[in-house]
Amino acid sequence: MNASPALPPILDGVRDWIGQFDLILCDIWGVLHDGLRAHPGAGEALTRFREGGGTVVLVSNAPRPALSVVPHLDQLGVVRSAWDGAVTSGDVTRSMLEERAGAPYYWLGPDRDAPLFRGLSAKQAPLEEAELLVCTGLIDDETETPADYRELLAKAKARDLPFVCANPDLVVERGSDLIYCAGALAEAYEAIGGPTLYAGKPHAPIYKAARDIAASIRKERTPVERILAIGDALRTDVAGANLLGCSSLFVARGIHTHELGIADRPLHEEGLAKLLAGATVRPTAAIDKLVW
């Protein structure tokens, strides 16, 4: 472990540090996998934490129900022994839609997110007839950018449609590429004065849902001082932990890899200091990759 007075410690592994926690709220994409393959060390670390009596709830900004995320984890090679339960921003989005008593919605997003809407009482509608705009992402995130949606967002703003963001991430890594997410469109909508609701991290509803799942598993609620949030995004994972009041472990080799200057070298104090100098949030500790 190394650190300077102004920096969170940089851990070589979590084995000597993680015992102070009973519950881990762990990000998925960027920690357990990179969108193409699993990070085996992360699965091992969480498995060992659980073997010591800890509980792991996966907390993801995936705009799909948790039940549909699990098969994807299996395909990527994420071991089932790494976690106890999971909640997604998709789950929270479904709750938001049901709370609005079946209000018709306009869906903006790729076909792969269709499971989010199955079984809901609310019905999909054209933009002109909708009472909500539900965004799960860009329709073609391989080629499009938020600029491609200026006209659509302007039409929604003209009607002051609430924009329900089912994935507050701005970008996510897919292999070595960064792909725009629904959060980037929500940010663009806010920039033109549109009303926006967020279902996932760093906002409170998804953390309440995660803690409820943990309480049902542990048969008691875990105090915040015994909770550790793990993630690779300052804006969502670390910010969410700061708002909740719990500790956080920043996994550097994720969406901030290039900002940190660690594409071809391990996490270093100079890169971490530069990244955090411009940040309004702060992790408790940092690590290159999640390993035991």
C-alpha positions as CSV (number, residue, x, y, z in Angstrom):
1,M,0.0,0.0,0.0
2,N,1.3,3.5,-0.7
3,A,-0.2,7.0,-0.3
4,S,0.7,10.6,0.0
5,P,-1.0,12.8,2.6
6,A,-3.3,14.3,-0.1
7,L,-4.3,11.0,-1.7
8,P,-6.4,8.0,-0.9
9,P,-4.2,4.9,-0.4
10,I,-3.5,2.8,-3.5
11,L,-4.0,-0.8,-2.6
12,D,-2.1,-3.8,-4.0
13,G,-5.0,-6.0,-3.0
14,V,-8.0,-5.9,-0.7
15,R,-7.1,-8.9,1.6
16,D,-5.7,-6.9,4.5
17,W,-8.3,-4.1,4.2
18,I,-11.7,-5.5,3.4
19,G,-12.4,-7.2,6.7
20,Q,-13.8,-4.0,8.2
21,F,-16.9,-4.3,6.0
22,D,-19.9,-6.6,6.1
23,L,-21.5,-5.6,2.9
24,I,-20.1,-4.7,-0.5
25,L,-22.2,-2.9,-3.1
26,C,-20.3,-3.7,-6.3
27,D,-20.4,-2.3,-9.7
28,I,-20.4,-4.8,-12.6
29,W,-19.2,-3.3,-15.8
30,G,-15.6,-2.1,-15.4
31,V,-15.1,-4.1,-12.2
32,L,-16.2,-7.7,-12.9
33,H,-15.8,-7.5,-16.7
34,D,-15.0,-5.1,-19.5
35,G,-18.0,-5.9,-21.7
36,L,-16.2,-8.7,-23.5
37,R,-14.6,-10.9,-20.8
38,A,-14.6,-11.3,-17.1
39,H,-11.8,-10.1,-14.8
40,P,-11.0,-13.3,-12.9
41,G,-9.2,-11.5,-10.0
42,A,-12.3,-9.5,-9.2
43,G,-14.5,-12.6,-9.0
44,E,-11.9,-14.3,-6.7
45,A,-11.7,-11.3,-4.4
46,L,-15.5,-11.1,-3.9
47,T,-15.7,-14.9,-3.5
48,R,-13.2,-14.7,-0.7
49,F,-15.0,-11.8,1.0
50,R,-18.2,-13.9,1.0
51,E,-16.4,-16.9,2.3
52,G,-15.4,-14.8,5.3
53,G,-19.0,-14.0,6.1
54,G,-19.5,-10.9,3.9
55,T,-22.4,-10.2,1.6
56,V,-22.1,-8.9,-2.0
57,V,-24.9,-7.1,-3.8
58,L,-24.2,-6.1,-7.4
59,V,-25.4,-2.6,-8.2
60,S,-25.5,-1.8,-11.9
61,N,-26.7,1.0,-14.1
62,A,-27.7,-1.6,-16.7
63,P,-31.1,-0.6,-18.1
64,R,-32.4,-4.1,-17.9
65,P,-33.9,-6.2,-15.0
66,A,-31.3,-7.9,-12.9
67,L,-32.7,-11.3,-13.9
68,S,-31.7,-10.6,-17.5
69,V,-28.2,-9.4,-16.5
70,V,-27.3,-12.7,-14.8
71,P,-27.1,-14.8,-18.0
72,H,-24.8,-12.2,-19.5
73,L,-22.5,-12.5,-16.5
74,D,-22.4,-16.2,-17.0
75,Q,-21.5,-15.9,-20.7
76,L,-18.6,-13.5,-19.8
77,G,-17.3,-16.0,-17.2
78,V,-18.2,-14.1,-14.0
79,V,-18.4,-16.7,-11.3
80,R,-21.7,-17.1,-9.4
81,S,-19.7,-17.4,-6.1
82,A,-18.8,-13.7,-6.3
83,W,-22.2,-12.3,-5.4
84,D,-25.4,-12.9,-3.3
85,G,-27.9,-10.6,-5.1
86,A,-28.2,-7.9,-7.7
87,V,-30.2,-4.8,-8.5
88,T,-30.1,-2.7,-11.6
89,S,-31.2,0.8,-12.7
90,G,-33.6,-1.2,-14.9
91,D,-35.3,-2.6,-11.8
92,V,-35.7,0.9,-10.4
93,T,-37.0,2.3,-13.7
94,R,-39.7,-0.4,-13.7
95,S,-40.7,0.8,-10.3
96,M,-40.8,4.4,-11.4
97,L,-43.1,3.5,-14.3
98,E,-45.5,1.4,-12.2
99,E,-45.7,4.3,-9.7
100,R,-47.1,6.5,-12.4
101,A,-50.1,4.3,-12.8
102,G,-49.5,3.1,-16.3
103,A,-48.8,6.5,-17.9
104,P,-47.9,6.0,-21.6
105,Y,-44.2,6.3,-22.4
106,Y,-41.9,6.8,-25.4
107,W,-39.0,4.5,-25.4
108,L,-35.6,5.6,-26.7
109,G,-33.0,2.8,-26.8
110,P,-31.6,-0.3,-28.5
111,D,-33.7,-3.4,-29.0
112,R,-31.6,-5.4,-26.5
113,D,-33.2,-3.4,-23.7
114,A,-36.8,-4.6,-24.5
115,P,-36.9,-7.0,-21.4
116,L,-37.1,-3.8,-19.3
117,F,-40.7,-3.2,-20.3
118,R,-42.1,-6.8,-20.3
119,G,-45.1,-7.2,-18.0
120,L,-45.6,-3.5,-17.2
121,S,-49.1,-2.0,-17.1
122,A,-47.7,1.1,-18.9
123,K,-47.9,1.1,-22.7
124,Q,-45.4,2.4,-25.3
125,A,-46.7,5.4,-27.3
126,P,-45.4,7.7,-30.0
127,L,-43.5,10.8,-28.7
128,E,-46.5,13.0,-29.5
129,E,-48.8,11.0,-27.2
130,A,-46.4,10.0,-24.4
131,E,-46.4,11.3,-20.9
132,L,-42.8,10.2,-20.3
133,L,-39.7,9.6,-22.3
134,V,-37.8,6.6,-21.0
135,C,-34.2,6.3,-22.3
136,T,-32.2,3.2,-22.0
137,G,-29.4,4.3,-24.3
138,L,-28.6,5.3,-27.9
139,I,-30.3,3.2,-30.5
140,D,-27.0,2.4,-32.2
141,D,-24.3,3.1,-29.7
142,E,-21.6,1.8,-32.0
143,T,-21.9,4.8,-34.4
144,E,-24.2,7.4,-32.8
145,T,-23.4,10.3,-30.4
146,P,-25.8,12.5,-28.4
147,A,-25.6,15.1,-31.2
148,D,-27.7,12.7,-33.3
149,Y,-30.6,13.2,-30.9
150,R,-30.8,17.0,-30.7
151,E,-34.0,17.2,-32.8
152,L,-35.8,14.4,-30.8
153,L,-34.8,16.0,-27.5
154,A,-36.0,19.4,-28.6
155,K,-39.4,17.9,-29.5
156,A,-39.6,16.3,-26.0
157,K,-38.6,19.5,-24.3
158,A,-41.3,21.4,-26.3
159,R,-43.8,19.3,-24.4
160,D,-41.8,19.3,-21.1
161,L,-41.8,15.5,-21.1
162,P,-40.1,14.0,-18.0
163,F,-37.0,12.2,-19.2
164,V,-36.5,8.9,-17.2
165,C,-32.9,7.9,-17.5
166,A,-32.6,4.2,-17.1
167,N,-28.8,4.3,-17.1
168,P,-27.1,7.4,-15.7
169,D,-23.7,6.3,-16.9
170,L,-22.2,8.8,-19.5
171,V,-20.0,6.2,-21.1
172,V,-19.1,2.5,-20.5
173,E,-16.1,0.6,-21.8
174,R,-16.6,-2.1,-24.4
175,G,-13.2,-3.8,-24.7
176,S,-10.9,-0.9,-25.4
177,D,-13.7,1.5,-26.6
178,L,-15.9,3.9,-24.7
179,I,-19.6,3.8,-25.7
180,Y,-22.1,6.5,-24.9
181,C,-24.9,5.6,-22.5
182,A,-28.3,7.0,-21.6
183,G,-26.7,9.4,-19.1
184,A,-25.1,11.3,-21.9
185,L,-28.6,11.9,-23.5
186,A,-30.0,12.9,-20.1
187,E,-27.2,15.4,-19.7
188,A,-28.0,16.8,-23.1
189,Y,-31.7,17.1,-22.2
190,E,-30.9,18.8,-18.9
191,A,-28.7,21.3,-20.9
192,I,-31.8,22.5,-22.8
193,G,-33.9,22.7,-19.6
194,G,-35.7,19.4,-19.8
195,P,-36.9,17.7,-16.6
196,T,-34.9,14.6,-15.8
197,L,-35.3,11.6,-13.4
198,Y,-32.5,9.2,-12.7
199,A,-33.1,5.6,-11.8
200,G,-29.5,4.5,-11.0
201,K,-26.2,5.4,-9.4
202,P,-25.4,7.9,-7.9
203,H,-29.0,8.5,-6.8
204,A,-30.6,7.3,-3.7
205,P,-33.3,4.9,-5.0
206,I,-30.9,2.2,-6.3
207,Y,-28.9,2.2,-3.0
208,K,-32.1,1.8,-1.0
209,A,-33.0,-1.2,-3.2
210,A,-29.6,-2.7,-2.8
211,R,-29.6,-2.3,1.0
212,D,-33.1,-3.8,1.1
213,I,-31.8,-6.9,-0.8
214,A,-28.8,-7.2,1.6
215,A,-31.1,-6.9,4.6
216,S,-33.2,-9.8,3.4
217,I,-30.1,-11.9,3.0
218,R,-28.4,-10.9,6.2
219,K,-31.6,-10.7,8.2
220,E,-30.6,-7.3,9.5
221,R,-29.8,-3.9,8.1
222,T,-26.1,-3.1,7.7
223,P,-25.0,0.3,9.0
224,V,-23.3,2.6,6.5
225,E,-19.9,2.4,8.3
226,R,-19.8,-1.3,7.5
227,I,-20.6,-0.9,3.8
228,L,-18.1,-0.6,1.0
229,A,-19.0,0.5,-2.5
230,I,-16.7,-0.6,-5.3
231,G,-16.7,0.9,-8.8
232,D,-14.7,2.3,-11.7
233,A,-16.6,5.6,-12.2
234,L,-16.1,8.7,-10.0
235,R,-19.3,10.3,-11.3
236,T,-21.6,7.4,-10.3
237,D,-19.9,4.8,-8.1
238,V,-17.8,7.1,-5.9
239,A,-20.3,9.9,-5.9
240,G,-23.0,7.5,-4.9
241,A,-20.9,6.2,-2.0
242,N,-20.2,9.8,-0.9
243,L,-23.9,10.6,-0.9
244,L,-24.7,7.4,1.0
245,G,-22.0,8.1,3.5
246,C,-20.2,4.8,3.1
247,S,-16.6,3.9,2.1
248,S,-15.6,3.4,-1.5
249,L,-12.9,1.6,-3.5
250,F,-12.1,3.2,-6.8
251,V,-11.1,0.6,-9.5
252,A,-8.8,2.6,-11.7
253,R,-8.6,0.3,-14.8
254,G,-12.0,1.1,-16.1
255,I,-13.5,4.1,-17.8
256,H,-10.8,6.4,-16.4
257,T,-7.9,4.3,-17.7
258,H,-6.7,6.9,-20.2
259,E,-7.3,9.9,-18.0
260,L,-5.1,8.2,-15.4
261,G,-2.4,7.4,-17.9
262,I,-2.3,3.7,-17.0
263,A,-3.0,2.1,-20.4
264,D,0.4,0.5,-20.3
265,R,1.5,0.8,-16.7
266,P,0.0,0.2,-13.2
267,L,-1.9,2.8,-11.3
268,H,0.4,5.5,-9.9
269,E,0.1,8.4,-7.5
270,E,0.7,11.1,-10.2
271,G,-2.2,9.9,-12.3
272,L,-4.5,9.5,-9.4
273,A,-3.7,13.0,-8.1
274,K,-4.3,14.6,-11.4
275,L,-7.7,12.8,-11.8
276,L,-8.9,13.7,-8.3
277,A,-7.7,17.3,-8.5
278,G,-10.6,18.0,-10.9
279,A,-13.1,15.9,-9.1
280,T,-15.8,16.9,-6.5
281,V,-15.9,13.4,-5.0
282,R,-13.3,11.3,-3.3
283,P,-12.8,7.6,-2.8
284,T,-11.7,6.0,0.4
285,A,-9.0,4.0,-1.4
286,A,-8.0,3.1,-5.0
287,I,-6.7,0.0,-6.7
288,D,-5.5,-0.8,-10.2
289,K,-7.8,-3.8,-10.6
290,L,-10.0,-5.5,-8.0
291,V,-7.8,-8.4,-6.7
292,W,-7.5,-10.2,-3.4
